[in-house]
Amino acid sequence: MLNLILTIIVAYYLVKTGDLFKLIKLARKFIVDLFVSLKKETESATQTQQQGANPVDILKLRYAKGELTDSEFENMRRIF
C-alpha cells in the first residue's frame, strides 16, 4: 500500500515537471514489482497448503523451531 501511495506522489510530481520518460520507467517498475509480489504470495500459499497436509510434519516443524518440548512432541506424535 505504501508503494502505491509513493508511486502516486512521484507520478504527480513527474507529470507536473514534464519528465514523461521517468514516469514511464516508474510505471513499468511498479507493474513488474506487483507481478513479482503476486507470484511470491501464490507460491507461499501453495507451500503452506502442501506442508499442512500431514499433521506429523507440522509437529516436526514446530519441534524444530523450538515451539514444543520433547515430552510435548512425543505425546502429540502418539496421538497422530
Sequence and secondary structure as in RCSB ss.txt:
>XXXX:A:sequence
MLNLILTIIVAYYLVKTGDLFKLIKLARKFIVDLFVSLKKETESATQTQQQGANPVDILKLRYAKGELTDSEFEN
MRRIF
>XXXX:A:secstr
 HHHHHHHHHHHHHHHHT HHHHHHHHHHHHHHHHHHHHHHHHHHHHHHHHTT HHHHHHHHHHHTSS HHHHHH
HHHH 
